[in-house]
Amino acid sequence: MQRDEHAVQVGLGGITVELGEIKRDVEAIPGARERFAALKLPMSSALLRYRSYRESTLAPCDAIGSVVLRCLERVGVAAADIDLFVLTSADASFLADRKLVPSLLARHGLVRAVPMAIVSQECTGLLSAIHIASSYIRSGLSRRILVASYDRGGVDADRIQSFGVVSDAASACLVSSQEPLDFKVLGFAQYGDVQGMQGEDDFDQRQALINRVNAAALAEAGVSLDDIGRVFSTNFFWPLASFYAAAAGIPSNLLHDATLLDVGHCLSADALLNLDDYHRRAEGRPGQRYLLQAFAMGLLASMVVERSSSPLRT
């Protein structure tokens, strides 16, 4: 008997984001003014909407392990019940240590979890990982999948980029068909443009990519942009974030920007960071639909989720 994948409801929950434990002022970075000038950007917090960033001193295994444990505690799932562990990063150089993932699984009791890494999709990797987890569950290959991300911004001078200020962060979430979780995954799309990945695209190509991805994600979810109550996207400098929103026909007041000033761009984790921040402010309501976006050079991933009626776990 063929499995009806569309009949399987996939939930997303236990969202856990751990920011770097040290908070630093952007303009206190040595050479910050010169860095902004070299990027042809004004050093203006009022215009670009930056203030501080977060730096982590934790080793990758400790940062990832912390969010994994907190996520599992929030959803009340035993580590031994996880079928698949998907790890993603915009810079996976830390995975050169081939012992890291096996030791991470062993240390935290993920004794049945098959490991998987997504390392070539830049900041879109986390939404892609959630989609892959959803696909595994709908196919019947897995029932509970743990998804995690880990990113660091490098040396201070490199934290100021043309698109935003980079913070260190790790995140984790559970994708499952078994538990009543905070959100239902309704639709997803991701496309790429090789010219864009090489920095050789133009505005028309970027707009076409944005429109194609958003339209496909909304169509799979069976909703229109008018049905979207909030958008959780990449924490770019505000002029760029609002520009991309306008290119997609999204009013800037739908963008959740509350983490922009004091956190900045967490690479892979931004969409989940913003979604979690919104609901921890007790905003939103059951049945409300949201658009999650993740941008990278020549890549865009979009996901539609719906707030479930079950309460958020703390």
C-alpha positions in Angstrom: 0.0 0.0 0.0 1.5 3.3 -1.0 2.0 5.9 1.7 0.0 9.2 1.3 2.8 11.6 2.2 0.4 14.6 2.1 -1.7 13.0 4.8 1.2 13.0 7.3 1.2 16.1 9.4 4.7 17.3 10.3 5.3 19.4 13.3 8.1 21.8 14.3 8.9 22.7 17.8 11.2 22.9 20.8 13.0 25.8 19.1 16.1 26.7 21.0 18.6 29.4 20.1 21.8 30.0 22.1 23.6 33.2 21.3 27.2 33.9 22.1 27.5 34.7 25.8 29.5 37.9 25.3 27.7 41.0 24.1 29.8 43.6 22.3 29.2 47.0 20.7 29.6 47.0 16.9 31.1 50.5 16.9 33.7 49.4 19.5 35.3 46.9 17.1 38.8 48.2 16.3 38.8 49.8 12.9 35.0 49.7 12.6 34.8 53.2 11.0 37.3 52.2 8.4 35.6 48.9 7.8 32.2 50.6 7.1 34.0 53.1 4.8 35.7 50.3 2.9 32.2 48.7 2.4 30.9 52.1 1.2 28.4 52.1 4.1 27.7 54.8 6.6 28.5 54.0 10.2 25.0 54.9 11.3 23.0 52.7 13.7 19.9 54.8 13.1 20.0 54.0 9.3 21.3 50.5 9.2 19.8 49.3 12.6 22.8 47.7 14.3 24.0 48.2 17.9 25.6 45.0 19.3 26.6 41.5 18.4 27.2 38.3 20.3 30.4 36.4 20.6 30.8 32.8 21.8 33.8 31.3 23.6 32.3 27.8 23.6 33.7 25.0 21.6 31.4 23.8 18.7 30.6 20.5 20.5 29.6 22.4 23.7 27.5 25.0 21.9 25.6 22.4 19.8 25.3 20.0 22.8 23.7 22.8 24.9 20.9 23.6 22.4 20.3 19.8 21.7 19.7 19.1 25.4 17.5 22.2 25.9 15.4 21.3 22.8 14.8 17.8 23.9 13.8 18.9 27.4 11.3 21.4 25.9 9.5 18.8 23.8 9.8 16.0 26.4 11.5 13.6 24.0 14.2 11.1 24.9 17.5 11.4 23.0 17.3 7.6 22.3 14.0 8.2 20.3 15.7 10.5 17.7 16.0 8.7 14.3 18.1 11.3 12.4 20.4 14.2 13.5 20.8 16.9 10.9 23.5 19.5 11.4 24.0 22.6 9.3 26.4 25.5 9.1 27.3 28.4 6.8 30.9 27.6 7.5 31.5 24.0 8.3 35.2 24.1 8.8 34.7 22.8 12.3 33.5 19.5 10.8 37.0 18.8 9.7 37.2 17.1 13.1 35.6 13.8 12.1 35.3 12.7 15.7 33.0 15.7 16.6 29.7 14.4 15.4 30.1 10.8 16.7 31.2 12.1 20.1 28.3 14.6 20.2 25.8 11.8 19.5 27.4 9.5 22.2 27.7 12.2 24.8 24.0 13.2 24.6 22.5 9.8 24.2 21.5 10.0 20.5 22.4 6.4 20.2 19.9 5.6 17.3 20.4 8.9 15.4 21.9 8.7 11.9 24.0 11.8 11.3 23.7 14.1 8.3 25.3 17.4 7.5 24.3 20.2 5.1 27.4 22.3 4.4 27.1 24.0 1.0 23.9 26.0 1.3 25.3 28.9 3.3 22.6 30.6 5.4 19.7 28.7 3.8 20.9 25.4 5.2 18.8 25.4 8.4 15.4 25.8 6.5 16.6 23.2 4.0 17.5 20.8 6.9 14.0 21.2 8.3 12.5 20.5 4.9 14.7 17.4 4.5 13.6 16.2 7.9 9.9 16.8 6.9 10.5 14.8 3.8 12.0 11.9 5.7 9.0 11.9 8.1 6.4 12.1 5.3 8.1 9.2 3.5 7.9 7.0 6.6 11.7 6.7 7.0 11.8 8.6 10.3 9.4 9.7 13.0 11.5 12.2 15.1 14.4 14.2 13.7 16.6 16.7 15.5 17.9 19.6 13.4 20.7 21.9 14.6 22.8 24.7 13.3 26.1 26.2 14.5 27.8 29.4 13.2 30.5 31.7 14.2 31.4 35.1 12.8 35.2 34.9 12.9 37.5 37.7 14.0 36.0 41.0 15.0 37.0 42.8 11.8 35.1 40.3 9.7 31.9 40.6 11.6 31.0 43.8 9.7 29.9 42.7 6.3 28.2 44.5 3.4 24.9 42.9 4.4 24.9 43.0 8.2 26.8 42.4 11.4 27.5 38.7 12.2 26.8 37.1 15.6 27.7 33.6 16.9 24.8 31.3 17.5 23.7 27.7 17.8 20.1 26.5 17.3 18.1 23.3 17.5 14.5 22.2 16.8 12.5 19.0 16.6 10.7 17.9 13.5 8.2 15.1 14.2 4.9 13.5 13.4 4.5 12.1 16.9 4.3 15.0 19.3 1.9 18.0 19.4 4.5 20.7 18.5 4.3 24.5 18.3 4.0 24.8 14.5 2.9 22.8 11.5 5.1 22.7 8.4 2.9 23.5 5.4 5.1 24.4 2.5 8.7 24.9 1.3 10.7 25.9 -1.7 14.4 26.5 -2.4 16.1 27.5 -5.6 19.5 28.7 -6.6 21.2 30.9 -9.3 24.8 29.9 -10.0 25.7 33.4 -11.2 24.4 34.8 -8.0 26.4 32.3 -6.0 29.5 33.8 -7.7 28.3 37.4 -7.1 27.6 38.0 -10.8 23.8 38.3 -10.8 21.8 41.5 -11.2 18.7 42.9 -9.5 16.3 41.4 -12.1 17.8 37.9 -11.4 17.5 38.4 -7.7 13.9 39.5 -7.9 13.1 36.6 -10.2 14.6 34.2 -7.7 12.7 35.7 -4.7 9.4 35.6 -6.5 9.9 32.1 -7.8 10.8 30.7 -4.4 8.1 32.5 -2.4 5.4 31.6 -5.0 6.4 27.9 -4.9 6.4 27.8 -1.1 3.0 29.5 -0.8 1.5 27.3 -3.5 2.6 24.1 -1.7 1.1 25.4 1.5 -2.1 26.3 -0.4 -2.1 29.9 0.8 -1.4 33.4 -0.7 0.8 36.2 0.6 -2.4 37.8 2.0 -2.8 34.9 4.4 0.7 35.5 5.9 0.5 37.1 9.3 4.3 37.7 9.9 7.6 37.2 8.0 10.7 35.9 9.8 13.7 36.5 7.5 17.4 37.1 7.5 18.7 39.8 9.8 20.3 42.0 7.1 20.9 45.7 7.6 17.5 47.3 7.5 17.7 49.0 4.1 18.6 45.7 2.5 16.0 43.7 4.5 13.2 46.1 3.6 14.4 46.3 0.0 14.2 42.5 -0.4 10.8 42.5 1.3 9.5 45.1 -1.2 10.9 43.1 -4.1 8.7 40.2 -2.9 5.6 42.4 -2.4 5.9 42.0 1.4 5.1 45.2 3.5 8.0 46.0 5.7 5.7 46.1 8.8 5.3 42.3 8.4 9.0 41.7 9.0 9.9 40.8 12.5 12.9 43.1 13.3 13.0 43.0 17.1 16.4 41.1 17.2 18.2 43.2 14.6 19.7 45.9 16.9 21.1 43.7 19.7 21.7 40.4 17.9 22.3 41.1 14.2 22.8 38.3 11.6 23.2 34.8 13.0 23.8 33.3 9.6 21.8 30.0 9.5 19.7 30.6 12.6 17.9 34.0 11.8 14.5 32.7 10.8 14.2 30.4 13.8 15.6 33.1 16.1 13.0 35.6 15.0 10.1 33.1 15.0 11.0 32.1 18.6 11.5 35.7 19.7 8.0 36.6 18.4 6.2 33.9 20.2 8.2 34.4 23.5 6.7 37.9 23.4 3.3 36.2 23.5 2.4 37.5 20.1 0.6 35.6 17.4 -2.3 33.3 17.7 -3.3 29.7 16.9 -4.0 29.2 13.2 -1.8 32.2 12.1 0.5 31.4 9.2 4.0 32.6 8.9 6.6 32.9 6.1 10.2 32.0 7.1 13.0 33.1 4.7 16.7 32.5 4.5 18.9 34.4 2.0 22.4 33.7 0.8 24.3 34.6 -2.4 22.4 33.1 -5.2 20.2 31.1 -2.9 16.8 31.5 -1.2 14.8 29.1 0.9 11.2 29.9 2.1 9.0 27.9 4.4 5.3 28.4 5.4 4.4 27.3 8.9 1.1 27.5 10.9 0.9 28.2 14.6 -0.7 25.2 16.3 -3.3 25.3 19.1 -1.0 23.5 21.5 0.8 25.9 24.0 4.5 26.7 23.6 6.7 24.7 26.0 9.2 26.7 28.1 
